[in-house]
Amino acid sequence: MTEYKADVVKALKGHTSMETAYLVDDYPYGFRLRCQIRYWLEFKKGKGFRFWSQTSNPKVAGLVWNKPKASTYIENAAFMYLDSNGHVQWHGLGIYCDAAESRAFRDAYGEHINPEWLPVLEQRTSPTGWIDLKTAYEKIRDAKKAEPAVETVKYEINYGGGRLETLEVKK
């Protein structure tokens, strides 16, 4: 898998709800109109992290917000940032990342994560956390791949009178 390197110019911390969202005042709305957009990153225990955005409606007088849009959940860790173009982005660590990718994420982006969410990342990267569990899983998986495959054939023998026996024979 190719390594993803986030173009972090500024980490956006503390934007964890609609009320504390990061606000961009000049955002395109269709072809000609301009609006406001706000971004935040939420965490729900048992589900994980997800990225939200919500635009204002410039076709209505006053400040009226459209329905917010949410991403899918990502389980282990996430952070929001501004890239070199000034655009709001987010990056996260999912359950399908291997142990090496998880370690690289923790080392490269741990400082960008909201302080209140650091215990979630630390729990995932602690001695009995995510990275160690993933490493143990990969060792077991690789050991099983290295074992030679032994084929067995199962035969069911019916002796009659309700007596049934299963016999396994190695090829």
Secondary structure, DSSP 8 states (H G I E B T S, - for coil): --------SEEE-S--SSTT-EEEEEEEETTTEEEEEEEEEEEETTTEEEEEEEEB-TTSSS--B---EE---BSSEEEEEE-TTS-EEEEEE-TTS-HHHHHHHHHHHGGGS-GGGHHHHHHHHSTTSHHHHHHHHHHHHHHHHHS----EEEEEEEEETTEEEEEEEE-
